[in-house]
Amino acid sequence: MKKENPNKPKEHSESGTVRAKKYLGQHFLKDETIAEKIGNTLSLEGYTNVLEIGPGMGVLTKYLIQQDVEVIAMDLDKESIAYLEENYPNKNLKIIEADFLKYDLSQLFGEEQFAITGNFPYNISTQIVFKTLEWKEQIPEFTGMFQKEVAQRICEKEGSKTYGILSVLAQTFYDAEYLFNVPPSVFNPPPKVDSGVLRLRRKENFTLACDEKMLYKVVKTAFQQRRKTLRNSLKSFNISDKIKEDAIFGQRPEQLSVSQFIALTKKLENDAISTDR
């Protein structure tokens, strides 16, 4: 009788043994084809470490561990952790029970580069992106599933009403690409919204031509009053009369490209320096 390979992941069961918990925003993906597509969104160029956030019952995990990478699966749900430990005994997989938003990522792979992927809980998906930006020096690639409108917003270009803070900050450091749509029917339980998968690839040899903290402050302040022109929304920066009439201040924030926001921040920095003299 042929023995079963203990390292081979068991097939994903639609019924499963883990109960989806509403307070954790869990919707378990049950479509193997889509799981495999997400697993293939990573280029795996220049790194061999992958962090999967919210693995649930491992439908995506199984496709990640089939590749030549070290995978850490992180979940806050004790039930999911127990299921993964029982069903995915693999030497390339480490399973951690932790809250990604509170976890010190330096404990994962040291100073090595690593990618992030996952079927993200929608209630914390934007916070996941913001934390990724904090660790961008170590994260060359980021892929995963979001609520469709959030994924589109992250990848949106200037001139759109959905273009905003997350669009500008993510695209400052990463090239953003919306990959494909995912319908509610492929989840258990099905969410009330469509989903979308995106990919962020860190820009090569990129140097920010302004202060990063200042850029964040400018972008967030501008979009908090997105219907106003920058001349009015950025009043708290005490813009001098010398540059106040610059054409860029007559525009609204959604009209500015990422490069224009960087140039705007530099103008404000230089203005502050000249005013202080």
C-alpha angles and dihedrals in degrees: 000000000000114000119228116245105248091209094056112101116238118246115270113256119216091215092042125172100260120088114223109239118214095205089059093048091239121174110162116219110229101176110100094195093057092044090054091048091054090047089055095050092087116087092202089210115155097358140064102195127092130183115202114199118207100003093175106180095352102255089142095031092066091061093046095053091050087069127076096264141103109247129200114192112200123192136161093209114095091201092055091047091053091048093050093047091052098042104034110049099166130149091221093055128081118185120208129186103213147117107256093208092057099035124108100234092200086077092064108062103353109228094336124118118257139176127227124218139154152119091277125213102251094220092066102025097111090048088054090057093048091052090048088056089054088057097037093126088069100033113074094167138029127181135164153113124293137164101289097244091050093050090049091048092054091052097039122120129221119286095050127108089227093054107107151130096320092046093054098042096045093046092047090072104016139048104236124210129180105217112183147331125255121201123223092243093076093065134078107243096018114233120231092242138057118256134218137199122223139180129214118194118189114243113251120241090355119168119187110230094209140039110291097217090049091051091052090050093049094047095046094045092048096051094044085073098027095160092061126079115255089250088067103031093051097048090118088069090067094231111205122237086244094073102016092095093053108126092239091068090060091064131085120242097252089059094063123089121220091261090051091052089053091049090047091052091050090051091053092048092051091044091054091050094050092045092053093054 
